[in-house]
Amino acid sequence: MREFISAVLDPDMAFLRHALLAGIAASVAFGIVGTYVVARRISYIAGAVSHCVLGGIGVALYLQHKTGASWCDPLYGAIASALLAAIVIGLVSLRARQREDTVIGALWAVGMAIGLLFLARTPGYVDPMTYLFGNILLISKGDLWLILALDACIVALAAFFYNKFLAVCFDEEFTRLRGVHVELYFLLLLCLTA
């Protein structure tokens, strides 16, 4: 344990410190959102959203290399595509007459296909496995700040809307009868999951 602490505090081991802090910050957000995902039984939606992220990464990398847009970071593309997928899935499950799992499965496949297509079209070789599995030791200081900002947003929203999220997860019909805008909180919950 002493060697681990000295390695984390070593100035040359900033990558290890960033990885440790990112893991801790992510575990807070995952713990909060994960309880709602399990209570609402939307783990399949979470899987579809996570696979659509590759589409956002592929588009962002393509734009970054093809147009020279340095601001178009793959992490921002991932966040944007995750939020878009969550909103599409939420609106389809609330309003469409299609079976929800059919639309989720289609979005799952389309997100992966778009990601692979844009990664293949990106100039130079881009290994999709790098983005599919990643490496926590490669987290930069900027990535860490983004994770902490998203973590703070999730904690604040979960604390502020705790009772509403709980009601939407456990008894949607009763919550609607009490005058709560169930659709809005369901979409917000899906965005937090994304």
PAMILUM-854959 format. One record per residue (C-alpha): residue in one letter; x, y, z. Coordinates in steps of 0.5 Angstrom, whole numbers, plus 500, padded with zeros to 3 digits. Example, Ala and Ser with C-alpha at 12.3 -4.5 7.8 and 13.67 -1.06 7.14 Angstrom:
BEGIN
A525491516/S527498514/
END
This chain:
BEGIN
M500500500/R506505502/E509504495/F502505491/I501512495/S508514494/A507512486/V501516486/L504522489/D510522485/P510528480/D512523474/M506519475/A501524474/F498519469/L497514475/R494520479/H489522473/A487515473/L485514480/L481520481/A477519474/G476512477/I473515484/A469520480/A466516475/S464511481/V460516484/A456518478/F455510476/G453509483/I448514483/V445513476/G446506476/T441505482/Y436509478/V437504472/V436498476/A430501479/R427503472/R429497469/I432500463/S439497463/Y438495455/I437502454/A444504457/G447499453/A444502447/V446509449/S453506450/H454503444/C452509440/V457513443/L462510438/G458514432/G460520436/I467519437/G467517429/V464523427/A468527431/L475524429/Y473525422/L471532423/Q478533427/H482530421/K478532415/T477539417/G482541422/A477543427/S481542433/W476543438/C472537435/D475532441/P472525441/L470526448/Y465531446/G463527440/A461521445/I457526450/A453529444/S452522441/A450519448/L445525449/L442524442/A441517443/A438518450/I433523447/V431519441/I430512445/G426516451/L422520446/V420513442/S419509448/L414515450/R410516444/A412511438/R407505437/Q413501435/R416496440/E421499444/D426494444/T426494436/V428501436/I433500441/G436495438/A436498431/L439505434/W445500437/A447497431/V446504427/G451507432/M456502432/A456502424/I456510424/G462510428/L466504424/L464508418/F467514420/L473511423/A474508417/R474514413/T478518417/P485519414/G491515417/Y489509421/V485509427/D484503431/P477502433/M479498439/T482504442/Y476507443/L472501444/F476499450/G480505452/N485505457/I484509464/L492511464/L491515458/I486520461/S489527461/K488533466/G483536461/D479529461/L479529468/W476536469/L471534464/I469528468/L469532475/A464537471/L459532469/D460528476/A458535479/C452536474/I450528476/V450529483/A447536483/L441534479/A440527483/A440531489/F435536487/F430531483/Y431525488/N424525490/K421526483/F426521480/L425516485/A417517484/V418516476/C422509477/F417506482/D410508480/E410512474/E402512474/F401515481/T407520480/R403522473/L396523478/R400527483/G401532477/V409531476/H411531469/V413524468/E416525461/L420530463/Y424527468/F424520465/L428524459/L432527464/L434521467/L436518461/C440524459/L444522466/T444515464/A448517458/
END
